[in-house]
Amino acid sequence: MGYTYRELGLSNTREMFAKANKEGYAVPAFNFNNMEMALAIVEACAEMGSPVILQCSAGAIKYMGYDVAPLMAKAAVDRARNMGSDIPVALHLDHGADLETVKNVLQQDFLPS
């Protein structure tokens, strides 16, 4: 079993969207395929003070490993914190088209319950 999203420093999208809806702003979501992309996305959002959803496609997750994607997201969250930013960062499976992928992602606690 993997880590909980809170242990990884990640935020719940339901909470992110509720705050965004109340305060009248959008939450951007960007796909990442490697560590450099995840860091660049979060660094830019941290500089702008924007919450962000890191999305990972089923293909990218299978390539990098179900256990690695959440740890990449954690490293990106850590980078934001090291920059002095407390922006919310969420992790999202983008277009999980088959049941096996969704099961594997859930077994890694990739998504908040």
C-alpha positions in Angstrom: 0.0 0.0 0.0 1.2 3.5 -0.8 1.0 6.7 1.2 -2.1 8.8 1.9 -2.4 12.0 -0.1 -2.0 14.0 3.1 1.2 12.2 4.0 2.5 13.3 0.6 1.6 16.9 1.3 -1.2 16.9 -1.3 -4.6 18.6 -1.1 -8.0 17.3 -1.8 -9.5 18.6 -5.0 -13.0 18.9 -3.5 -11.6 21.4 -0.9 -9.7 23.2 -3.6 -12.7 23.6 -5.9 -15.0 24.7 -3.0 -12.5 27.5 -2.1 -12.0 28.5 -5.7 -15.8 28.6 -6.4 -16.4 30.7 -3.3 -13.6 33.1 -4.1 -14.2 33.2 -7.9 -11.1 31.8 -9.4 -10.1 28.7 -11.5 -7.7 26.0 -10.5 -5.3 25.0 -13.3 -4.5 21.4 -14.1 -1.4 20.3 -16.0 -0.2 16.9 -17.1 3.3 15.8 -16.2 5.4 13.0 -17.6 8.6 13.3 -15.6 10.1 15.0 -12.6 11.3 18.1 -14.5 7.8 18.8 -15.7 6.3 18.3 -12.2 8.8 20.7 -10.7 8.4 23.3 -13.4 4.6 23.3 -13.1 4.7 23.6 -9.3 7.4 26.2 -9.3 5.5 28.4 -11.7 2.3 28.0 -9.7 4.1 28.8 -6.5 5.5 32.0 -8.0 2.0 33.0 -9.0 0.4 31.9 -5.7 -1.9 29.6 -7.6 -3.2 26.2 -6.4 -2.6 23.5 -9.0 -3.6 20.0 -10.0 -0.9 17.7 -11.2 -2.4 15.3 -13.7 -0.8 12.1 -14.8 -2.1 10.0 -17.7 -2.5 6.3 -17.4 0.3 5.8 -19.9 2.7 8.0 -18.0 1.8 6.3 -14.7 2.5 2.9 -16.2 5.8 4.1 -17.6 7.1 5.7 -14.4 5.4 3.3 -12.1 2.3 3.5 -9.9 4.5 3.9 -6.9 6.7 6.7 -8.4 4.1 9.2 -9.6 2.9 10.1 -6.0 6.5 10.5 -4.9 7.2 12.8 -7.8 4.2 14.9 -6.7 5.5 14.9 -3.1 8.9 16.2 -4.4 7.1 18.9 -6.3 5.2 19.9 -3.1 8.4 19.9 -1.2 9.9 22.2 -3.8 7.0 24.7 -3.4 7.4 24.6 0.4 11.2 25.2 0.1 10.3 28.3 -2.0 8.2 29.5 0.9 4.9 28.7 -0.8 1.9 26.9 0.8 -0.1 26.5 -2.4 -2.5 23.6 -2.5 -1.2 20.8 -4.8 -3.4 17.9 -5.8 -2.6 14.7 -7.8 -5.1 13.5 -10.4 -5.3 10.4 -12.7 -6.1 11.9 -16.1 -8.4 9.7 -18.1 -8.1 6.3 -16.3 -9.8 4.3 -19.1 -9.6 0.8 -17.7 -10.5 -0.8 -14.4 -7.0 -2.3 -13.9 -5.4 1.1 -14.0 -7.9 2.6 -11.6 -7.4 -0.3 -9.2 -3.6 0.1 -9.3 -3.9 3.8 -8.7 -6.2 3.3 -5.7 -4.0 0.7 -4.2 -1.2 3.3 -4.1 -3.5 5.8 -2.4 -2.9 7.9 -5.5 -6.2 9.6 -5.1 -7.9 10.9 -1.9 -10.9 8.9 -0.7 
